[in-house]
Each structure stands twice: as structure tokens, then as C-alpha cells.
């Protein structure tokens, strides 16, 4: 099962194409841009409370049969937060000082 590679930041709706070095994901594949992770979310996923890592870049070249962006395309479904920015900020403030591995 491959990552969804969601096409946008769930917070600001910025486009995050498959090769974007700005895409960040949590362990549930919630997807945000680096700016929102750093400045709005403070490395706290507003959905699960976990931290973020850079999203891997799926190769454009098919180095192995069936494994490339062309063979396993990214999702086209745009996802948006289910919470208001005020709720997201309050959630982040509660747990942002706790290390992600201790949340």
C-alpha cells in the first residue's frame, strides 16, 4: 500500500505536488505544508496530536516495474481541516511542548 500523496495542505490549501519538498505528514498521512507545520501547528497534528516528518518523494522514473508516480499516481482528493484555526491553535498550545514520542 502506497502513501496517498495528498495534493494540498489541509490548513492553508497550498498545492503540494508529489515532488514537493515542503510537504509534511503525520503517521496517519495528514498532510500540511512546512510553513503551517512550523508557524500554525507548531509540529502538532491537529487531528491525531502526533508530530510531522517530510513526506517522501515518489520517484518519477520507474526504476522497478510498477513503482513510479505514473504507475501509482497521487491522490487528487483535496482534504481540509475539520476544525477552526482557533481550535487548531488551542490544541497545539496544549501539547506542543511535549516531545512527539511522548504524546
PyMOL CGO cylinders between C-alpha atoms (Angstrom):
from pymol import cmd
from pymol.cgo import CYLINDER

trace = [
    CYLINDER, 0.00, 0.00, 0.00, 1.48, 3.32, -1.08, 0.3, 1, 1, 1, 1, 1, 1,
    CYLINDER, 1.48, 3.32, -1.08, 1.06, 6.71, 0.56, 0.3, 1, 1, 1, 1, 1, 1,
    CYLINDER, 1.06, 6.71, 0.56, -1.88, 8.77, -0.73, 0.3, 1, 1, 1, 1, 1, 1,
    CYLINDER, -1.88, 8.77, -0.73, 0.35, 11.77, -1.54, 0.3, 1, 1, 1, 1, 1, 1,
    CYLINDER, 0.35, 11.77, -1.54, -2.48, 14.20, -0.91, 0.3, 1, 1, 1, 1, 1, 1,
    CYLINDER, -2.48, 14.20, -0.91, -2.41, 17.23, -3.22, 0.3, 1, 1, 1, 1, 1, 1,
    CYLINDER, -2.41, 17.23, -3.22, -2.78, 20.06, -0.72, 0.3, 1, 1, 1, 1, 1, 1,
    CYLINDER, -2.78, 20.06, -0.72, -2.08, 21.45, 2.73, 0.3, 1, 1, 1, 1, 1, 1,
    CYLINDER, -2.08, 21.45, 2.73, -5.09, 20.67, 4.92, 0.3, 1, 1, 1, 1, 1, 1,
    CYLINDER, -5.09, 20.67, 4.92, -4.68, 24.02, 6.67, 0.3, 1, 1, 1, 1, 1, 1,
    CYLINDER, -4.68, 24.02, 6.67, -3.96, 26.68, 4.02, 0.3, 1, 1, 1, 1, 1, 1,
    CYLINDER, -3.96, 26.68, 4.02, -4.88, 24.65, 0.89, 0.3, 1, 1, 1, 1, 1, 1,
    CYLINDER, -4.88, 24.65, 0.89, -1.46, 25.25, -0.70, 0.3, 1, 1, 1, 1, 1, 1,
    CYLINDER, -1.46, 25.25, -0.70, -0.75, 22.90, -3.59, 0.3, 1, 1, 1, 1, 1, 1,
    CYLINDER, -0.75, 22.90, -3.59, 1.71, 20.16, -2.64, 0.3, 1, 1, 1, 1, 1, 1,
    CYLINDER, 1.71, 20.16, -2.64, 2.62, 18.22, -5.78, 0.3, 1, 1, 1, 1, 1, 1,
    CYLINDER, 2.62, 18.22, -5.78, 4.18, 14.74, -5.41, 0.3, 1, 1, 1, 1, 1, 1,
    CYLINDER, 4.18, 14.74, -5.41, 7.76, 16.05, -5.55, 0.3, 1, 1, 1, 1, 1, 1,
    CYLINDER, 7.76, 16.05, -5.55, 7.23, 18.97, -3.16, 0.3, 1, 1, 1, 1, 1, 1,
    CYLINDER, 7.23, 18.97, -3.16, 9.96, 19.25, -0.52, 0.3, 1, 1, 1, 1, 1, 1,
    CYLINDER, 9.96, 19.25, -0.52, 7.53, 21.39, 1.52, 0.3, 1, 1, 1, 1, 1, 1,
    CYLINDER, 7.53, 21.39, 1.52, 5.03, 18.58, 2.23, 0.3, 1, 1, 1, 1, 1, 1,
    CYLINDER, 5.03, 18.58, 2.23, 4.86, 17.24, 5.79, 0.3, 1, 1, 1, 1, 1, 1,
    CYLINDER, 4.86, 17.24, 5.79, 2.87, 14.23, 7.02, 0.3, 1, 1, 1, 1, 1, 1,
    CYLINDER, 2.87, 14.23, 7.02, 1.99, 12.62, 10.33, 0.3, 1, 1, 1, 1, 1, 1,
    CYLINDER, 1.99, 12.62, 10.33, 1.75, 8.85, 10.82, 0.3, 1, 1, 1, 1, 1, 1,
    CYLINDER, 1.75, 8.85, 10.82, -1.85, 8.94, 9.55, 0.3, 1, 1, 1, 1, 1, 1,
    CYLINDER, -1.85, 8.94, 9.55, -0.82, 10.80, 6.37, 0.3, 1, 1, 1, 1, 1, 1,
    CYLINDER, -0.82, 10.80, 6.37, -2.44, 14.07, 7.42, 0.3, 1, 1, 1, 1, 1, 1,
    CYLINDER, -2.44, 14.07, 7.42, -0.73, 16.46, 5.03, 0.3, 1, 1, 1, 1, 1, 1,
    CYLINDER, -0.73, 16.46, 5.03, 0.38, 20.03, 5.65, 0.3, 1, 1, 1, 1, 1, 1,
    CYLINDER, 0.38, 20.03, 5.65, 2.93, 22.45, 4.23, 0.3, 1, 1, 1, 1, 1, 1,
    CYLINDER, 2.93, 22.45, 4.23, 6.13, 23.18, 6.15, 0.3, 1, 1, 1, 1, 1, 1,
    CYLINDER, 6.13, 23.18, 6.15, 5.02, 26.77, 6.83, 0.3, 1, 1, 1, 1, 1, 1,
    CYLINDER, 5.02, 26.77, 6.83, 1.78, 25.68, 8.52, 0.3, 1, 1, 1, 1, 1, 1,
    CYLINDER, 1.78, 25.68, 8.52, 3.56, 22.91, 10.46, 0.3, 1, 1, 1, 1, 1, 1,
    CYLINDER, 3.56, 22.91, 10.46, 6.14, 25.38, 11.80, 0.3, 1, 1, 1, 1, 1, 1,
    CYLINDER, 6.14, 25.38, 11.80, 4.07, 28.53, 12.30, 0.3, 1, 1, 1, 1, 1, 1,
    CYLINDER, 4.07, 28.53, 12.30, 0.46, 27.48, 12.87, 0.3, 1, 1, 1, 1, 1, 1,
    CYLINDER, 0.46, 27.48, 12.87, 0.53, 23.87, 14.09, 0.3, 1, 1, 1, 1, 1, 1,
    CYLINDER, 0.53, 23.87, 14.09, 3.86, 24.00, 15.98, 0.3, 1, 1, 1, 1, 1, 1,
    CYLINDER, 3.86, 24.00, 15.98, 4.60, 20.42, 14.89, 0.3, 1, 1, 1, 1, 1, 1,
    CYLINDER, 4.60, 20.42, 14.89, 1.33, 19.13, 16.42, 0.3, 1, 1, 1, 1, 1, 1,
    CYLINDER, 1.33, 19.13, 16.42, -1.05, 17.32, 14.09, 0.3, 1, 1, 1, 1, 1, 1,
    CYLINDER, -1.05, 17.32, 14.09, -4.49, 18.87, 14.72, 0.3, 1, 1, 1, 1, 1, 1,
    CYLINDER, -4.49, 18.87, 14.72, -6.11, 15.51, 14.03, 0.3, 1, 1, 1, 1, 1, 1,
    CYLINDER, -6.11, 15.51, 14.03, -4.06, 12.94, 15.98, 0.3, 1, 1, 1, 1, 1, 1,
    CYLINDER, -4.06, 12.94, 15.98, -1.70, 15.06, 18.12, 0.3, 1, 1, 1, 1, 1, 1,
    CYLINDER, -1.70, 15.06, 18.12, 1.44, 13.47, 16.66, 0.3, 1, 1, 1, 1, 1, 1,
    CYLINDER, 1.44, 13.47, 16.66, 4.37, 15.20, 15.04, 0.3, 1, 1, 1, 1, 1, 1,
    CYLINDER, 4.37, 15.20, 15.04, 5.35, 15.60, 11.39, 0.3, 1, 1, 1, 1, 1, 1,
    CYLINDER, 5.35, 15.60, 11.39, 8.10, 14.43, 9.08, 0.3, 1, 1, 1, 1, 1, 1,
    CYLINDER, 8.10, 14.43, 9.08, 8.94, 15.42, 5.49, 0.3, 1, 1, 1, 1, 1, 1,
    CYLINDER, 8.94, 15.42, 5.49, 6.77, 13.46, 3.07, 0.3, 1, 1, 1, 1, 1, 1,
    CYLINDER, 6.77, 13.46, 3.07, 8.81, 11.08, 0.92, 0.3, 1, 1, 1, 1, 1, 1,
    CYLINDER, 8.81, 11.08, 0.92, 9.03, 11.89, -2.76, 0.3, 1, 1, 1, 1, 1, 1,
    CYLINDER, 9.03, 11.89, -2.76, 7.71, 9.16, -5.04, 0.3, 1, 1, 1, 1, 1, 1,
    CYLINDER, 7.71, 9.16, -5.04, 10.09, 8.63, -7.96, 0.3, 1, 1, 1, 1, 1, 1,
    CYLINDER, 10.09, 8.63, -7.96, 9.00, 9.94, -11.36, 0.3, 1, 1, 1, 1, 1, 1,
    CYLINDER, 9.00, 9.94, -11.36, 11.20, 7.32, -13.04, 0.3, 1, 1, 1, 1, 1, 1,
    CYLINDER, 11.20, 7.32, -13.04, 10.04, 3.71, -12.97, 0.3, 1, 1, 1, 1, 1, 1,
    CYLINDER, 10.04, 3.71, -12.97, 13.24, 2.17, -11.58, 0.3, 1, 1, 1, 1, 1, 1,
    CYLINDER, 13.24, 2.17, -11.58, 11.38, -1.02, -10.69, 0.3, 1, 1, 1, 1, 1, 1,
    CYLINDER, 11.38, -1.02, -10.69, 8.35, -2.35, -12.59, 0.3, 1, 1, 1, 1, 1, 1,
    CYLINDER, 8.35, -2.35, -12.59, 5.14, -0.65, -11.46, 0.3, 1, 1, 1, 1, 1, 1,
    CYLINDER, 5.14, -0.65, -11.46, 6.77, 1.71, -8.98, 0.3, 1, 1, 1, 1, 1, 1,
    CYLINDER, 6.77, 1.71, -8.98, 6.63, 5.36, -10.01, 0.3, 1, 1, 1, 1, 1, 1,
    CYLINDER, 6.63, 5.36, -10.01, 4.33, 8.37, -9.92, 0.3, 1, 1, 1, 1, 1, 1,
    CYLINDER, 4.33, 8.37, -9.92, 2.98, 7.34, -13.33, 0.3, 1, 1, 1, 1, 1, 1,
    CYLINDER, 2.98, 7.34, -13.33, 2.15, 3.80, -12.19, 0.3, 1, 1, 1, 1, 1, 1,
    CYLINDER, 2.15, 3.80, -12.19, 0.93, 4.75, -8.69, 0.3, 1, 1, 1, 1, 1, 1,
    CYLINDER, 0.93, 4.75, -8.69, -0.42, 8.28, -9.09, 0.3, 1, 1, 1, 1, 1, 1,
    CYLINDER, -0.42, 8.28, -9.09, -1.01, 10.62, -6.16, 0.3, 1, 1, 1, 1, 1, 1,
    CYLINDER, -1.01, 10.62, -6.16, -4.46, 11.33, -4.81, 0.3, 1, 1, 1, 1, 1, 1,
    CYLINDER, -4.46, 11.33, -4.81, -6.47, 14.11, -6.41, 0.3, 1, 1, 1, 1, 1, 1,
    CYLINDER, -6.47, 14.11, -6.41, -8.87, 14.44, -3.46, 0.3, 1, 1, 1, 1, 1, 1,
    CYLINDER, -8.87, 14.44, -3.46, -8.26, 17.68, -1.60, 0.3, 1, 1, 1, 1, 1, 1,
    CYLINDER, -8.26, 17.68, -1.60, -8.56, 17.36, 2.19, 0.3, 1, 1, 1, 1, 1, 1,
    CYLINDER, -8.56, 17.36, 2.19, -9.34, 20.20, 4.60, 0.3, 1, 1, 1, 1, 1, 1,
    CYLINDER, -9.34, 20.20, 4.60, -9.27, 20.59, 8.36, 0.3, 1, 1, 1, 1, 1, 1,
    CYLINDER, -9.27, 20.59, 8.36, -12.41, 19.65, 10.27, 0.3, 1, 1, 1, 1, 1, 1,
    CYLINDER, -12.41, 19.65, 10.27, -11.51, 22.22, 12.95, 0.3, 1, 1, 1, 1, 1, 1,
    CYLINDER, -11.51, 22.22, 12.95, -11.37, 26.01, 13.04, 0.3, 1, 1, 1, 1, 1, 1,
    CYLINDER, -11.37, 26.01, 13.04, -7.97, 27.71, 13.22, 0.3, 1, 1, 1, 1, 1, 1,
    CYLINDER, -7.97, 27.71, 13.22, -8.81, 28.78, 16.78, 0.3, 1, 1, 1, 1, 1, 1,
    CYLINDER, -8.81, 28.78, 16.78, -9.43, 25.14, 17.74, 0.3, 1, 1, 1, 1, 1, 1,
    CYLINDER, -9.43, 25.14, 17.74, -6.22, 24.07, 15.99, 0.3, 1, 1, 1, 1, 1, 1,
    CYLINDER, -6.22, 24.07, 15.99, -4.15, 26.70, 17.81, 0.3, 1, 1, 1, 1, 1, 1,
    CYLINDER, -4.15, 26.70, 17.81, -5.67, 25.77, 21.20, 0.3, 1, 1, 1, 1, 1, 1,
    CYLINDER, -5.67, 25.77, 21.20, -4.95, 22.08, 20.56, 0.3, 1, 1, 1, 1, 1, 1,
    CYLINDER, -4.95, 22.08, 20.56, -1.34, 22.83, 19.58, 0.3, 1, 1, 1, 1, 1, 1,
    CYLINDER, -1.34, 22.83, 19.58, -0.79, 25.02, 22.64, 0.3, 1, 1, 1, 1, 1, 1,
    CYLINDER, -0.79, 25.02, 22.64, -1.88, 22.17, 24.94, 0.3, 1, 1, 1, 1, 1, 1,
    CYLINDER, -1.88, 22.17, 24.94, 0.68, 19.67, 23.73, 0.3, 1, 1, 1, 1, 1, 1,
    CYLINDER, 0.68, 19.67, 23.73, 3.35, 21.40, 21.66, 0.3, 1, 1, 1, 1, 1, 1,
    CYLINDER, 3.35, 21.40, 21.66, 5.95, 21.33, 24.45, 0.3, 1, 1, 1, 1, 1, 1,
    CYLINDER, 5.95, 21.33, 24.45, 5.60, 17.55, 24.79, 0.3, 1, 1, 1, 1, 1, 1,
    CYLINDER, 5.60, 17.55, 24.79, 8.06, 15.65, 22.60, 0.3, 1, 1, 1, 1, 1, 1,
    CYLINDER, 8.06, 15.65, 22.60, 6.23, 13.81, 19.76, 0.3, 1, 1, 1, 1, 1, 1,
    CYLINDER, 6.23, 13.81, 19.76, 7.46, 10.44, 21.03, 0.3, 1, 1, 1, 1, 1, 1,
    CYLINDER, 7.46, 10.44, 21.03, 5.85, 11.15, 24.44, 0.3, 1, 1, 1, 1, 1, 1,
    CYLINDER, 5.85, 11.15, 24.44, 2.45, 12.33, 23.21, 0.3, 1, 1, 1, 1, 1, 1,
]
cmd.load_cgo(trace, "trace")
